[in-house]
Amino acid sequence: MEDKTELRDAIASELVLSVTGAKAIVSANEIQSLWSGYGQILRLQLDGGNYPSVILKYISPPNSSDHPRGWNTSLSHQRKVRSYQVESTWYQDYASRSGKNCPVPACLAVKSSDSETVLVLTDLDTQGYDLRKTSVDIEDIHACLKWLANFHATFLNSKADGLWQCGTYWHLETRPDELEALSDEALRQAAPAIDRALKQSRYQTLVHGDAKLANFCFSGDPAVPVSVAAVDFQYVGRGCGMKDLAYFIGSCLYEDQCEAMEQELLDYYFLSLHAALSDLQSEVDWYDLEQDWRALYPVAWADFHRFIKGWSPGHWKINSYSERLTASVIRKLTS
């Protein structure tokens, strides 16, 4: 065994057994490695105690990282380190507020030192969310939109103490290198106005910040409607809910689908948001919220488009629909 693996296992044994009441850890299977070699996510099968299995997220940043697209900078490293601090805070202080309509893993323990962090989380597989999907149908998409609507309703006007004050991993303040690399001059000049429009929305909530298809876990019972839970809260923070919505839709649909289904999906999201706010007995001006956020959907799309064009100019998400939508936003914001 490597030293890090031995250390991880020792930490896991002591911490996991103490918080679960288990007699022993039967097995530890890697689910995935973290981006750029920053650690691992493992599923631990347990003998006895309160949980048949738990998820252990072991974060140990390397001395130097190997970014797959070459963005190996001090700023990139510090952003990642901060993201794991944010995620720890989210699970400790905020996750318990997510209700049954926007489920997330429960935090059983967090242990941090100067060089590493260990999160022990409940295993969503044991709670019925045991499917991961790489392609989706409309029922699957609706389930994710409903989760987002309930999440945004739950945390509407919430403070973000300990989280990102501007949520998402691509927002302008944290991506100066990608902005400088952007060859689209009109978009580069409009980037501050796009960012400002989103920040000045009258309605701020907590956004998941990386609400792509890969971060949703689907229920596998064919006898009941599809529902989802979400994972990976490294970039959760304050923001307009449309940032999550635009990013999610772009993560699971092709260009022609994004355009053809735009209004249908927006309508479903806002119906779900209205229902969630009603369930929470929110006194927010529902009509004003919808008007504000609908107008910002293309702005949120343009914001991510700005990032992706600077970060990876040949990326498959750069398409004619995104270009047209972004050009329209630039005209409105700069006229």
Sequence and secondary structure as in RCSB ss.txt:
>XXXX:A:sequence
MEDKTELRDAIASELVLSVTGAKAIVSANEIQSLWSGYGQILRLQLDGGNYPSVILKYISPPNSSDHPRGWNTSL
SHQRKVRSYQVESTWYQDYASRSGKNCPVPACLAVKSSDSETVLVLTDLDTQGYDLRKTSVDIEDIHACLKWLAN
FHATFLNSKADGLWQCGTYWHLETRPDELEALSDEALRQAAPAIDRALKQSRYQTLVHGDAKLANFCFSGDPAVP
VSVAAVDFQYVGRGCGMKDLAYFIGSCLYEDQCEAMEQELLDYYFLSLHAALSDLQSEVDWYDLEQDWRALYPVA
WADFHRFIKGWSPGHWKINSYSERLTASVIRKLTS
>XXXX:A:secstr
  HHHHHHHHHHHHHHHHHH  SEEEEEEEEEE GGG EEEEEEEEESSS SEEEEEEE   SS   TTS   HH
HHHHHHHHHHHHHHIIIIIGGG  TTS    EEEEEE SS EEEEEE GGGGT  B  SS  HHHHHHHHHHHHH
HHHHTTT   TTSBSS SSS GGG HHHHHH   HHHHHHHHHHHHHHHT S  EEE S   GGGEEE   TTS 
  EEE   TT EEE THHHHHHHHHHHS HHHHHHTHHHHHHHHHHHHHHHHHHTT  S HHHHHHHHHHHHHHH
HHHHHHHHHHH TT TT  HHHHHHHHHHHHHHH 
